[in-house]
Amino acid sequence: MKGYNFKTEMIDTCYNFAKFQYECGNYSGASEYLYFHRILVQPTDKNYLNGMWGKLAAEILMQNWDTALEDLNGLKTFIDESTFGSNLQTLQQRTWLIHWSLFVFFNHPKGRDLIIDLFLYQKPYLNAIQTTCPWILRYLATAVITNKSSRRNVMKDLIKVIQEESYTYQDPITSFIEDLYVNFDFDGAQQKLRDCETVLVNDFFLVACLDDFIENSRMMIFETFCRIHQCISISMLAEKLNMTTEEAERWIVNLIRNAKLDAKIDSKQGTVVMGVETNSPYQQLIEKTKALSFRSQMLLMNIEKEKESAGCSKLGSC
């Protein structure tokens, strides 16, 4: 740096110029200069954390979701490894991260898996949600409902959290899950599903999930109802699913065909007859290990992130 007549105060100039670029709406320029700033300063610098937040904001505004996810993970690692002035400040930083992460998680292709891992299975962030922002459960619940691959494995854990927080926070989405899986109140769940549609339409982050949410919610109602009843009236089921009888019959036919359910439609009686399903010990073991596999996968992803962060910090290039 001596050979280039570089002075330490130029680092602050770089940061201020990046902030100026951001305020002017030149987010690509702001992101570039904040990257340079982060490389040049130590984590103890007064503007280091502000620069990380600014870089994340710039990537979100440019809709660079892969880069935004990397910045989000880097910021999370820094917050988790840093010692702030008090536990309250640490909680505040985690609360901000939870809210900012919604932009990334509901736009990134893998976001609905990652939001479940962060909000439900990482204790410091679950504690932050329960302490300062229980309304985030709406987004966690939506991610679980619309995630077909992991829904069954994580639903029990989600229900437990929703029940714990029901005295402080409820909305149509969390109430829908509680009515369906705790109270087995299908009429209540049906009404809540209508309310959920209104909630999703008016929520900035969830409006894009509307079709997936309604489809998966109907599937959940159908599956739960079928576990209790062997012979089901299609007209009654249509009412529970908020559909016409013809729409419900077509929907059930497609569901039986695609999901390979052990069920038959009796068109004369207008009923769905469910086959008797008994899980063998072998099948029960498979179901239990599915949840273990999902959690192990999430744990492995976190370990890999920690290794990458550690490698970057040693090289001083991340």
C-alpha positions in Angstrom: 0.0 0.0 0.0 2.9 2.3 0.6 4.0 2.0 -3.0 0.5 3.2 -4.2 0.4 6.1 -1.7 -2.7 4.4 -0.1 -4.0 6.0 3.1 -6.3 4.4 5.6 -8.8 7.2 5.5 -9.5 6.3 1.9 -11.3 3.2 3.2 -13.9 5.4 4.8 -14.1 7.3 1.6 -14.8 4.1 -0.2 -17.6 3.3 2.2 -19.1 6.8 2.0 -19.0 6.6 -1.8 -20.7 3.2 -1.8 -23.4 4.7 0.5 -23.8 7.7 -1.9 -24.2 5.2 -4.9 -26.9 3.3 -2.9 -28.8 6.5 -2.2 -28.6 7.5 -5.8 -30.1 4.2 -6.9 -26.9 2.8 -8.4 -27.1 -0.5 -6.5 -24.6 -2.4 -8.7 -22.0 0.3 -8.0 -22.9 0.3 -4.3 -22.5 -3.5 -4.1 -19.1 -3.4 -5.8 -17.6 -0.7 -3.6 -19.1 -2.3 -0.4 -17.4 -5.6 -1.5 -14.0 -3.7 -1.8 -14.6 -2.1 1.6 -15.3 -5.4 3.3 -12.0 -6.9 1.9 -9.9 -3.9 3.0 -11.2 -3.5 6.6 -11.1 -5.7 9.7 -14.4 -7.0 11.2 -13.8 -4.7 14.1 -14.1 -1.6 11.9 -17.0 0.7 12.8 -18.6 0.4 9.3 -17.9 -3.4 8.7 -21.4 -4.6 9.8 -23.1 -1.6 8.1 -21.4 -2.5 4.9 -22.6 -6.1 5.1 -26.2 -4.9 5.6 -25.8 -2.4 2.7 -24.4 -5.1 0.4 -27.3 -7.4 1.2 -29.8 -4.6 0.6 -28.2 -3.8 -2.8 -28.3 -7.4 -4.0 -32.0 -7.7 -2.9 -32.9 -4.6 -4.8 -31.1 -5.9 -7.9 -32.9 -9.3 -7.4 -29.6 -11.2 -7.5 -31.0 -13.9 -5.3 -28.0 -16.3 -5.3 -25.6 -13.5 -4.3 -28.1 -12.2 -1.8 -28.3 -15.7 -0.2 -24.5 -15.8 0.1 -24.5 -12.3 1.7 -27.3 -13.4 4.0 -25.4 -16.4 5.2 -22.2 -14.3 5.7 -24.2 -11.8 7.7 -25.7 -14.5 9.8 -22.3 -16.1 10.6 -20.9 -12.7 11.6 -23.9 -12.0 13.9 -23.6 -15.5 15.5 -19.9 -15.2 16.0 -19.8 -11.6 17.2 -20.1 -10.3 20.8 -22.3 -7.2 20.8 -22.7 -4.7 23.6 -25.5 -6.7 25.1 -27.7 -9.7 24.5 -30.5 -7.3 23.5 -28.3 -6.0 20.7 -27.7 -9.5 19.5 -31.4 -10.2 19.6 -32.1 -7.1 17.6 -29.6 -8.0 14.9 -31.1 -11.5 14.6 -34.6 -10.0 14.4 -33.5 -7.7 11.6 -31.9 -10.7 9.8 -35.1 -12.7 10.1 -37.2 -10.0 8.5 -34.7 -9.2 5.7 -34.3 -12.9 4.9 -38.0 -13.0 3.8 -37.0 -11.2 0.6 -34.4 -13.9 -0.2 -36.3 -17.0 1.0 -39.5 -16.2 -0.9 -37.6 -15.6 -4.2 -34.7 -18.0 -4.2 -35.5 -21.5 -5.6 -34.3 -23.2 -2.4 -35.8 -20.6 -0.1 -38.7 -22.7 1.2 -36.3 -25.4 2.4 -33.8 -22.8 3.9 -36.5 -20.8 5.8 -37.7 -24.0 7.6 -34.1 -24.8 8.6 -33.4 -21.3 9.9 -36.7 -20.4 11.6 -37.6 -23.8 13.0 -34.4 -25.8 13.6 -31.9 -23.1 14.6 -32.6 -22.4 18.2 -31.3 -18.8 18.5 -33.5 -17.7 15.6 -36.6 -19.6 16.8 -36.1 -18.0 20.2 -35.9 -14.6 18.5 -39.1 -15.2 16.6 -40.9 -16.3 19.8 -39.5 -13.3 21.8 -39.8 -10.4 19.4 -41.6 -11.3 16.2 -44.1 -14.2 16.5 -45.9 -12.9 13.3 -43.0 -14.5 11.4 -44.8 -17.9 12.1 -47.1 -16.9 9.3 -44.2 -17.2 6.8 -42.8 -20.3 8.4 -46.2 -22.0 8.3 -46.7 -21.1 4.6 -43.3 -22.5 3.7 -44.1 -25.8 5.4 -47.5 -26.1 3.8 -46.2 -25.4 0.3 -43.2 -27.7 0.7 -44.4 -31.1 -0.4 -41.1 -32.8 0.0 -40.6 -32.0 3.7 -44.1 -31.1 5.0 -44.8 -34.4 6.7 -41.4 -34.5 8.4 -41.6 -31.1 9.9 -45.3 -30.5 10.5 -45.2 -32.0 14.1 -42.4 -29.6 15.1 -44.3 -26.6 13.5 -47.5 -27.5 15.3 -45.7 -27.6 18.6 -44.3 -24.1 18.1 -47.7 -22.7 16.9 -49.4 -24.1 20.0 -46.7 -22.6 22.3 -47.2 -19.2 20.8 -51.0 -19.3 20.3 -51.6 -17.2 23.4 -49.5 -14.3 21.9 -50.1 -14.6 18.2 -52.7 -16.1 15.9 -53.7 -15.5 12.3 -55.7 -17.5 9.7 -52.7 -19.5 8.6 -51.5 -20.6 12.0 -55.2 -21.1 13.1 -55.8 -23.3 10.0 -53.0 -25.7 11.0 -54.3 -25.8 14.6 -57.9 -26.4 13.6 -56.9 -29.2 11.1 -54.2 -31.1 13.1 -54.9 -30.3 16.8 -58.7 -29.7 17.0 -59.7 -31.8 13.9 -62.3 -29.1 13.3 -62.8 -29.4 9.5 -65.5 -26.7 9.4 -63.2 -24.4 11.2 -60.3 -25.3 8.9 -62.6 -24.7 5.9 -63.4 -21.2 7.1 -59.8 -20.5 7.9 -58.7 -21.6 4.4 -61.0 -18.9 3.0 -59.5 -16.3 5.3 -56.0 -17.5 4.4 -56.7 -16.7 0.8 -57.4 -13.1 1.7 -54.3 -13.0 3.8 -52.0 -14.3 1.1 -53.5 -12.0 -1.6 -52.6 -9.0 0.6 -49.2 -10.1 1.8 -46.2 -8.9 -0.2 -44.1 -12.0 0.3 -46.9 -14.6 0.2 -49.0 -13.5 -2.8 -46.9 -15.6 -5.2 -47.5 -18.7 -3.1 -51.3 -18.4 -3.3 -52.0 -21.3 -5.8 -49.5 -23.6 -4.2 -50.9 -22.8 -0.7 -54.6 -23.5 -1.7 -53.7 -26.7 -3.5 -51.6 -28.1 -0.7 -54.1 -27.0 2.0 -56.8 -28.9 0.2 -54.5 -31.9 0.0 -53.9 -31.7 3.8 -57.6 -31.5 4.5 -58.3 -34.4 2.3 -55.5 -36.6 3.8 -56.6 -35.8 7.3 -60.3 -36.4 6.6 -59.5 -39.7 4.9 -57.6 -40.9 8.0 -60.7 -40.6 10.0 -63.4 -41.7 7.6 -63.5 -44.7 5.3 -66.5 -43.7 3.1 -66.8 -40.0 2.2 -69.5 -38.1 0.4 -68.1 -36.1 -2.5 -70.6 -33.3 -2.0 -69.6 -33.0 1.7 -65.9 -33.1 0.7 -66.5 -30.4 -1.9 -67.9 -28.2 0.8 -64.9 -28.8 3.1 -62.5 -28.0 0.2 -64.5 -24.9 -0.9 -65.1 -26.4 -4.3 -68.1 -27.4 -6.5 -69.1 -31.1 -6.5 -67.8 -31.5 -10.1 -64.5 -29.7 -9.4 -64.1 -31.8 -6.2 -64.7 -35.1 -8.2 -62.2 -34.2 -10.9 -59.7 -33.1 -8.2 -60.0 -36.3 -6.3 -59.7 -38.4 -9.5 -56.4 -36.6 -10.3 -55.2 -37.0 -6.7 -55.9 -40.7 -6.7 -54.1 -41.1 -10.0 -51.1 -38.9 -9.3 -50.6 -39.8 -5.6 -51.6 -43.5 -6.1 -54.0 -43.4 -3.2 -55.8 -46.6 -2.2 -59.3 -45.2 -3.0 -62.2 -45.6 -5.4 -65.0 -43.3 -6.5 -68.5 -44.7 -6.4 -70.3 -42.4 -8.9 -73.7 -43.9 -8.2 -73.5 -43.2 -4.5 -71.4 -40.0 -5.0 -68.8 -41.2 -2.5 -65.1 -41.9 -2.2 -64.3 -45.3 -0.6 -61.0 -45.5 1.1 -59.0 -48.7 1.2 -57.9 -50.0 4.6 -54.3 -48.9 5.0 -52.1 -50.5 7.7 -48.5 -49.5 8.1 -46.1 -52.4 8.6 -43.3 -51.9 11.1 -41.0 -51.6 8.1 -43.0 -48.7 6.7 -43.2 -47.0 10.1 -39.4 -47.3 10.4 -39.1 -45.6 6.9 -41.4 -42.7 8.0 -39.4 -42.1 11.1 -36.0 -42.2 9.3 -37.3 -39.7 6.7 -37.4 -37.0 9.4 -34.0 -38.0 10.6 -32.6 -37.8 7.0 -34.1 -34.3 6.5 -32.6 -33.0 9.7 -29.2 -34.6 8.9 -29.2 -32.9 5.5 -29.9 -29.5 7.1 -27.1 -30.1 9.6 -24.7 -31.0 6.8 -25.6 -27.9 4.9 -24.9 -25.8 8.0 -21.5 -27.5 8.6 -20.6 -26.8 4.9 -21.6 -23.1 5.3 -19.4 -22.9 8.5 -16.4 -24.4 6.7 -16.8 -22.0 3.7 -17.1 -19.0 6.1 -14.0 -20.1 8.0 -12.1 -20.6 4.8 -13.1 -17.2 3.5 -12.1 -15.5 6.7 -8.7 -17.1 6.6 -8.1 -16.0 3.0 -9.6 -12.6 3.6 -11.4 -12.7 0.3 -15.0 -13.1 1.4 
